[in-house]
Amino acid sequence: MSLGRKMIILLAGFLAVAVTLTAGSYSLTARSVRARVEEAGNSLVSETALSLDEYFSKLLSLTSSLSVSVSALFGNTVPPDRADLFGRYLDSVRSHGVQDVFMGFENGDFSDATRWSPPEGYDPRIRSWYVEALKKEEAVITSPYRDLITGELIVSVTAPVISPSGKLLGVFGLDVNLAHVQEKVISRRIFGEGIGFLVDRKGFFLASPFPEWDLSESIAIPSTAVPSSLSTPAKALLLGEPGTAFITFRGESAMLFHSPAGDYFTFGVILPETVFRRFVRDIAALHLFGGFVILLLAAVLLFPTVHGLRMSFASLSAVADGIAERLSGNRDITETAFNVQVLGAEIGEAVEDSRVAEFKRFLRSLENALKIIGRQGEEIAALTEEALAIQDNLTDVNRELTERQKIWRNTLNVMETLSGTGDSGGKLQRIADSIRESTGAFGVLLAHHRDGALRNLAITGYHSAALLDVAIPLEGSVAGRAFREKRPVWVEDVSLEPEYGMVHPEVATEVEIPLVHRGRSVGVLEVAFAGEGRPRDDELMETLMPVASALAGLFDVEDARREIKESYRYLAEKLQSVTEIHHLETADHMDRIGAYSRLAAETLGKSREEQDDIEIFSRLHDIGKLRVPMSILGKAGPLTDDEMALVRNHPRWGAELIGGAEWLAAARRICMTHHEKWDGSGYPLGLSGDEIPWEGQVVALADVYDALRSPRVYKDSLSHEDAVRIILSGDGRTEPSHFSPEILFFFRNSHREMDRIFKSRRTR
């Protein structure tokens, strides 16, 4: 077999070994990573479940202690000022996620810290939280349910209250908002991946990344949302047994880790197997790549040497063949000596023609040949060192690629945040945090162009929150320069930059990237680094530019959204003028309705945007009367049944006139429901209770109060005292049952402010 063929076989064998080792490495790494993932998953789930168990155990202990305290304070009688006591209790335990402190009494009374008035017929003694506490004669946690007061998902922790004489006074309890628990559950992930959830002992989801599952889906009952593969491990999970199961979730294989969180709940995490498969695949690919690089280097280095050796061996073979031919036919010693001399000369010529110096030295001296072999060994050692250096370089490249992969993973998280739902403020803060984490920055700022300046909307790092909403001038600042010139500005040493405004003394390097959308600057992304000055990093800039482009789109969308909303507010004001002209309502009446409604919204704890909306849109509550003939609206006497039926269509007509724009949704709700009544006797839909939107409840009270105070063609105006008496006590036409307990509570406490509004805004 020729030397060249042997070399090809050697390289092929090396390639086969490299592929085999890579496959074996993949298999071993996969088993190792899977074992580590299972260990980490079980550990995280167990620790989280233990934390939840400790949390609910503390609530049980706290409830038991407070029930004993209530028993000692009340004695054998129930004091009338118990709501104040419960309010103080609530202030002391609110940090534990408690939203209300309450007690149901054995005589059927109910009292809580919020002074909530139960609906008619409400009996706490038949409620599950009351019955379960008496049944077990100790503190218990109820099954989750929707709170009658807030409508939020809660559990109640209740305990019986026994007087010192042994008499049952009632059941004391805490309402715990599960949002406090949901945040902890959803945030728990394995290596930053996975879906955390919490279920009760019946299998119903209490917390998960899918709000539509809460209380409506069970892990033990397959549905369109919950795959049937979850029902197999559900039996062990609901029995409170910890463990790991392999399931199919949303079309891919996954691992389910679960552990009981006390006697009432179970915590679990669903981790797609693609998470660790991706890690293993990347590692195997790098190993295989390294093997191919080494193989290529070996081929480049060895093929020229092999070619020279083959040519030298061919020359020596030709000389040996000549010696045999010449010496085989010799007849005497003279001829042999002559031929030896001739062959010696020919061998000398062959040695001189040889391309490999080692062969020349071998033919002249065995010692020299051995020395040459020694030097060959040294050359081989040098080649080995070079190969090791190349391997070290590949390791460094691998480490750099890993870091770059981390940066891109965080960049993808930013993009997912931008495309997700939720308020823009929360998105911006999460994006700033993610950018800081991925770049290792000291601080990150996101500024938006408003009112001729850049205003900080999100900040992370810097050890200060005072920078929020700070105005940065467009002239005389590094951020303003990047904004004006629409190009990034990298300041390697801020101490040498005259336009730099010190944000924090530790900042050494600052990067200002303009947020440009459709050729227009809308804001600036600032990334600051501490320590020594940092030279420009083009790879970092390439990573941040797509994020800046996406942020610019978000800012531009927010600007357009604000402009559209302002346009709709302007339209609402113009529609008010049309309403005034048509059905003889004065501008003062419309303004008072808006002022009453804003006062109620503020008192009810609504957001500033909701207060602004109801103040504007409440003025359009009777816009549907544009379709009612003037002869009916201005009629001095009572209306006929047909005329009244026509007038009662104005809520529907108003909603139709408002239209289907998203920004006018509150106006539509007000038009449609401001004549609905809490007891269900209103029109046009006959809604009752919480079926009536809060805007409709507020405007209904405002409209009734102003109508009682204002003169009409068919009646005189009433005094404030008479209007208050009618609303709170009733007169046969207007009854307290027409209004929600919450609205009546507001009116009792704020009617004097409504009187002030009426007097300050009535026509002189």
N, C-alpha and C positions, 0 to 999 in steps of 0.2 A: 504494500500500500504506500502511495507516495506521501511525501511530507505535507504537501498542500491539502490532500484529502484528509489526512489526520488532523490538520489544523481546523478544517471545516467541521469535522466530527466533534473536536474539542469545544468549539464555540457553540455548536448545537446542544451538546451536553450541558454546557454552562447555562444556556437559555432555559433548558428543561428544568435544571435544578432551581433556577431563579423563580420560574413560574410555580414549581412545586412548593418551594419555601413560602412564596407569597400566599398560596392557597392554604397551607398549613397555618401561617400566621393569621390569615383571615378567620379560620375556624377557631383557633385558640383565643384570638382577640374577641371574637363574637361571644364565646362562652364567658370570658372574663368580664366583658362589659355588661353582658346580661346579668351576671351574678352581682356586679357592683350596683347596677340599676335596681335590681330587686332588693338588695340590702338597703340602698339609700331610700327607695320608695317605702319599704316597710318601716324604716326608722322615722322618716318624715311623717308618715300617716300616724304612727304610734305616738310620736311626740305631740302632734297637733291634737289628736284625740284626747290625750292626757290633759293638754292645756284647756280644751273645751270642757272636759269633765271637771277640772278644778274650778273653772269659771262657774258652771252651773251648781257645783257643790257649795261654792261661796254664796251664791244666790239663795240656795236652800237654807244654809246656816244663817244668812242675814235675815231671811223671812221669819225663821223660827225665833231669832232673837228679838226682832221687832214686834212679833205677835205677843211675846212674853212682856215686852215693854208696854204695849197697848193694854194688856190685861192689868198690869200694875197701875197704869195711869187711870184707867176707866173705873176700876173697882167692880162693883156690881151694877153700876149705872153707866149710861152712855152720855157724855157731855155734848152740848149743842155746838161747840166750836171745834169739832174734830177736824174739819177741813184744813184749818191752820196748822194743826199738828201734822197732818199728812203732808202738807206742803213743805214743812221743815224736813220731814223724813225724805221727801222726794229730792230736795236740794242736796241732801247728804249722800244719796245713792245714785244720782243722775250719771255720774262718771262710769257706772257699771252697765250703762245701756238701758237703765230703767226710765220709762217715760211716764209712769203714773203709779201712785200709791193709793190703794182703795181698801174698803172694807164693806162687806155685806153683813147686815145685822140679822139676828134671829127673828126680829119683829118685822122683817121685810124691807127695812130702810137700806139705803145705799149712800155712801159718801166717798169722795176721792179728792186728790190734791188739786185737780183742775176745776173743781166745783161744777162738774158735768151734771146736767139734769136728765135723769133717765126718762125714756119715753113712757107714755101711759101704759100701765099694765106690766111694767118691768118688775120682776121678782128675782132678786139675787139668789134666793134659796133653791131655785131649780136650775141655776146655771151649773155647767159641768165643773167649773173651778171650785164652787162651793161644795158640791156633792162629793167630788173626789177627795177634797181635804178632810171632810168629816168621815168618809169611809175608811181612809187610812189612818186617821187620827194623828197625822204628822204633816210636815211640810212636803208638798208635792209639786211637780211641774206638769201643767196641763198640756194637752195636745195643741199644736199651733192653730191659730184662727185669726180672722180679720177683726181688728179693733172697731167697736161701734163708734168710737169717738173720732179716731184719726183715719180709719180704713186701712191702716198699715198692718203688716204681718207681725204677730206677736205671740209670745207664750206668757202664761201667768204662773207665778210661783206663789202658792197660797198655803196657809196654815190656820188651823182652828184657834180661836181665842177663848180661853177658859178663865173665868173670873177666879179670884182667890178662894171664893166659897165653892168652886166647882161648877158654877153655872156657865152654860154655853152662851157667849155673847155674840158670836158670829164667826166669820172667816175673814182673815186679813191677807192681803196679797200685794204683789208687785207685778206690773205689766212691763215685760222686757221686750224692747223693739229688736226683732231679729236682724235688722240692718246692721246692728253692732256686731253680730256674729257672722253675718254674710260677708262682710268685708274681710274678716280674718280667714274665712273658709276659701273664698275665691282667690285670694292672693297666694295661697300655699301651692307651690309648684315644685316639681322634681327637675333639677337642673334648668329651671326657667321654663319648663314645658309641662303640659298636662292640664286636666280639667278637675278642679276640686269641687266636692259637693257634700251636703249634709242631709241625711234623711232621718225621719223619726222611726219608731219601732213598727209602724205600719208600712213603711217604705216610701212615704210621700216626701218629695224633695222640699227642703226648707231653704236651701241656699245652693246656687249653682250659677255658672256664667249665663244660663238661659232663664231669664225671669219668667217666661211663660210656663216653665215647669213647676214653679213654686206652688205647692198645695194642690196642683191640678194633675200632676203626673206621679206615678209610683214606680219605683225601680223593679217591683215584683209583677207589674202589670204591663205587658208589651203594648205599645201604641205607635202612632206615626212618628212621635218624637223620641220615645224610648225604645231602643231595639230589643228584640226578643232575647238576644244573647245575654242581656243583663239579668234576665229572670233566673238563669241557671245558678249563678253565685248568690242570688238574692236571699235564698233560704238561710245560708250560713251567715250572711251579712245581717239579716233581721234577727237572728238568734244571738247576735252580739259576739260572734266568733271572729277574731282577727285572721287575716290571711291574704293570699294573692290568687287571682284567677286570670285566665287568658280568655279574652272575649273578642268579638268583632263589633267595632263601634264606628258607625258612619262609613261603612264600606272598607275599613281597614282593620287589621289585627291590632289589638291593644292589650295592655296589662291593667288589671283592676286591683288596687291596693285598698284595703278597708280595715278599720279597727273601731271597736265600740267606744263612744265618748260618754261613758257613764251608763246609767240604766235607761236612759230615754232616747239617745240619739246614736248614730253611727256616722263616722267621717270616712270619706274615701276619695281617691284620686284615680282618674283614668288617664293612662300614659300611652300614646300611640307608639308601637314598636319601631316606627320609622325614625324615632329620635336616636336610639342607640345604633340602629342599622346604618344611619348616615355617618355616625362617628367611625364605625368599623370600616365602612366603605372608603372613607377618606384616608384612613391609616393604611389600608391595603394598597390603595392606589399610589400612595407615596412610596411604599416599599417596592412596588413593581417598577415605578419610575426610576428609583435609585439603581435597581438591578440592571435596567436597560442602559442607563448612562455608563455604568461601570463596564458592561459588555462592549459598548461602543468604543470606549477608551482603550480597552484591551485590544480590540480589532485594529484600531488606528496605530497603536504602538507596536504590535507584534507582526503585522503583515509585511512591512518593509524588511524587517530582520529575517523573516522566514524566506522571503524572495531571494535575499542575498545568499543565505545558506544553501538554498536549492541550486543556485547557479554555481557556487563553489563545489558542491558535491558532484555536479555534472562534469565540471572541469577535471576533478580528481578521478572520476570514473573513466574519463577518456584517457588520462595518463596511464592508469592501471591496465586498461585494455591494450595500450601500446606496448607496455612492458611485457605483457604476456605474449603478444604477437611477435615481438622482436626476439625475446629470449627463447621461445619455444623451438626456433629453427637453427639455433647456434650449433656449429660443428666442432669448434675448438675454443680454447681459453682466450686466444688472441682476439678472435672475433667477439667473444663474450665481453672481454675487457673494453674493446672498442665500442661495442654496443652499449655497455654500461656508461661509458663516458658520454656517448651521444644521448642516452636516456637521461643522464644527470643534467646535461644542458637543457634538454626538453622539460625536465621537471622544474629546473630553475625558472625557465620561461613560464611554465604553468603557474608556479608560485607567484611570479611577478604579475601575471595577468589576473590572479585571484582578487576578488573585490572585498574579501574578508581578511583583515589583518591577522585575526586569530589563526587561520589556516597556515599563513606564512610562518608564524612563530612556532606552530605545532610541528611542521616538517623540519625546521632547523633545530629545535630544542624542546624536549619534553618539559624541562623546567620552565622555559618561557611560556609553554602552553598552559602549564598549571597556573602561572602568574596571570595569564590572560583570563583563565577560568575564574580566578579570584576577583579580577576586575569586573568580570561579567556579573559575579555575585553582587559586587557593590552597585553596579548599575541597576540590577534587579531590585535591590533594597531601596535605591532612590525612586524607582518607579512605584514601589509599594507605598513609600512615604507620600508621593504625589497623589496616589489613589486615595490614601487616608485623608489628605488635605481636601481633596475634592469631596469626599464623604462629609467632612466637617462643614464644608461650604453648603452642601445640600441640606445638612441639619439646620444651619442658620436660615437658609431660604425657607425651609419648612416652618421654622418658628415665626418668621416674618409673615408667611402666608397665613398661619394660624391667627396672628394678631390682626391681619387685614380682614380675615373672615369674621372675627369678632366685631370689627368696626362696621362691616357691611351688614351683619346681623342686626346690629343696633339701628343702622340706617333703614333696614326693612321694617323694624318695629316703628320707627318714626313715620314711615309711609303708611303703615297699617293704622296708626293713630289718626293721621290726617284723613284717611278714607272712612274711618269709623264714625259712629253717631255720638252725640253728646254735646255739651256746651263748649264753645270755642275756648273759653278761659281754661277749663280743665285740660283740653287738648294741648294748648300751648305750654302749660306747665309740665305735662308729661313729656312733650317733645324736648323742651329745654333740659329736663333731667336726663333724657336718653342721649342727647348730644354731648352733655358734659361727661356722662359715663363712658361713651365710646371714644371720645377724644382725650380723656384724662385731663380735661381743662380745669382751671381753678374756678371759673365762673362763666355763665352763659346768660346773655340778655336777648330778649325779643322785643323790638320796638316797632310801633305802628305810626305812620304819618297821619297826624290829625291837627287841624287848626294851625297849620304852618310850622309845626315842630314834630319831633319824634318823641313818642311817649312809650315808656316801658310797660309792656303788658305781662311779661313773664320773666322771672329771674330765678336762677339757682346758683348756689355758691355765694361768694362775696361775704358771707356771714352777716348779711343785712337784708331786711325786707323793706327798708326805707326808700329803696330805689324804684319801687313800683309806682307807675303813673308819673314819674319824673319827666319833665319836658326837656329834651335835648335840642338845642338850636341847630338849624341847618347850616348856619355860617359859624366858622370858628371852632368846629369840632371834627374829629376824625370820622365819626359816624355820619355827620352831615356831608362831609366830602365824598364818602362812598355813595351816599344817597344821591347827591347831585350828579356825580360823574358816572353813576351806574356801573361801577367796577369795584372789585374787592380791593381793600387796602390792608396790607400786612405791615404792622409796626413792630419791628424786631426788638427795639429798645424804647419803651414809652418815655423814658426820662429824656430822650433826645428829640422827642416830637413836640413842637410848640403848640399844636392844636389839641394835644391830649388833655382831657379833663380827668383828674384822678378819681377813680371809682373806689379803689382799695389800695392801700400802700404796698401790698404784696404782689400786685400785678406787675409783670415784667414785659410781657409780649401781648399784643392785642390784634385780633383779626376782625375787620369789619366787612361783612358781605352784604351788598344791597339786595333787597327782595324786589325783583323786577318782574312784572306781569304785563304782557302785551305792550312792551316798550315803555311802561310807566313804573317808576319807583313807588312802592307802597310801604316800605319799611326797611329795617336793617337787622341782621343777625350778628351779634357780637360774641366772640369766643376769646376768653382771656386765659393766659398761662402765667403761673407764678414761677419763682426761682430765677434762673439765669435767662438772658435773652434767647429766644428760639428763632433760628433762621427759617425762611419761607419753606414750607413743606407742600410741594405740588400734589403729592398723593392725597394728603389731607384735604387740600382744596378740591380735588376731584371728588372726594367723598361728600363734602359739604355742599357743593353746588346743586346737586339734584334736590337735596333737602331744602335749600334756600328757594329753589324754583317752586317746589310744592307749597312751601309756606307763603310765598307771594300769591299763589292762587287762592289759598285760604283767606288771606287778608283782603284780597280783591273781592272775593265772594261776600265776606262780612260787610265791606263797604257798600256793595250793591244791595245787600239785604237791608242795611240801615236806611239807604235812600228809598227803597221800595216801601218800607214801613212808614217813613215820614210822608211819602206820597199818599198812602192810604189814610193816615191821620188827617192830612189836609183835605182829602175827599170827604172824610167823616164830618169835618167842620162845615164844609159847604153843604152837605146833605142836611145838617141841622138847620141851616137857614131856610132850606126848602120846607122842612117840617114846620118851622115857626109860621111861615107865611100861610101854609095850607090849612092847618087845623087850629089856628088862633092861639097857639101856645106862645107865650112871651119868651124872649131870650133869657130873662131872669129865671123863669121856671126851669129852662133847660140847664142853665148854669148851676142852679141849686141842686138839681138831680145829680149832676156831675160831681158837685162838692160833697153832697151826702154820701155818694157811692165811694168816692176816694177816701173819705173819713172811715167808712166801714171797712174797706179793703185794707187800709193801714192798720186799723185796730185788730183785724183778723189775722195779721201777720203775713199778708201777701207781699210779693216782691215789688220792687219799684216799677218794673215794667208792667206788672198786672195792675198796679194802682193807676199808672198813666193810661192804660187801655180802658179801664172801666170809667175813668173820668170823661174820656172823649166819647166812647161808644154808648154810654148810658143815655147820652143826649139824643140818640137815635131810636130810643125804645118805642116810640109811637110813630115811626116813619111809615109804617103800614097804613096809617089813617089817610095817606095820600089817595088811597083808592076808595075811601068812604066819602060819599057826597057831602058837600058843605051844608046842605039843608038838614042833614041828620046830625052832623057835628055841632051845628049852632042852634039846634032845637031847644027852646026854652022849657018845654014840658017833658013829661016822661016819654021814653021811647016805646014803640010797639014791639011785640015779640019778633016780628020780621026785621025791624030796624036793629034791635039788639043782636039778633043772630048775624046780621051783616057787620055790625061793629066788632063782634067777637072774632071776625076773620082777620082783623088787622095784625095780630102777631104773625100769622103765616105769611101774609102779604109783605110784612116788614122783612122777614127772613129772605123771601124771594127777591125783594128789591136790593138787599145787601149783596147778594150773589155768593159765589163759591170761593172767593179768594181766601187763601190761607190766613192772611193777616187780619181778615175781618171775621174770623171764627167766633171771637168773643162777642162781637156785635150781633152775629146771627143768634147766638145763645140767649143774649139779652132780649132781642125782639121776640123770640119764640116762647120764652118762659117767664116774662116779668108779670104775667097774670096767673101763673100757676100758684097753688097754695099747698102748704105743708100737709094739710089733712086730705089732699086729693080733690078738693071741691073747685079748683080753678079750671081755667081753659087756656089753650085749645086742646091740650093733650091729656089733661086729667092726671098729671104727674103728682107724686106725693113723696115726702121725706127726702132722702138723699138722691132720689132720681132727678131732682131739680138742681141744675148747676148753681154753684155759689153765686155767680154773677146775677142770675135771675132772682135768687133769694134776696140779694142786697137791693137791686133796683125795685123789686116789688115793695119793700118797706119804704124806700125813699119816695116812690111814686104815691103810695097811700098817705104818708105823712104830709107831703107837699099839697096833695089834693085836699086834705082836711083843712090845711091852713089857708088855702087860696080860695077866693070867691069864684063862683061859676054862675052862668046864666040861670041855673036851676037851684042855687043855694048860696048862703052867705059863708064868709070865712069863719073858722073857729080859732079860739085862742090856743096857745101852746099847751096849756094844762088840759083843755078838753081833748086835744088830739092825743096826748099821752095817755089819758084815761081810756079813750076808745081803743087804742092799739093794745094796751096792756090788760084791759078788763073786758072790752067788747061792748058793742051796742046793738047786736042783732044783725047788722050788715057787715061790720068788720069785727073779727074775733081773734084772740091770741093764737088759736089753733091754726090760723092761716100762715103763721110764720114759724121758722125753725127755732128751737131753743137757743141756738147759738146767736141768731139774729136778734131775738128778744133780749138776750143777755147784753148784747152790744147796745141795744136801744135804751135799756134801763140805765146803763152807765154813761151814755153819750148823748141823750136827747137834749140836754142843755146846749151842747155844742151845735146840734142841728138847729135849735132855736136861734142861736147866734148867727148861723149861716143864713137862715131865712130872713132875719131882720136886716142883715147887711147887704142882701142881694135882691130885695123886693123893689118893685117899681114905686117911685115916690109920687 
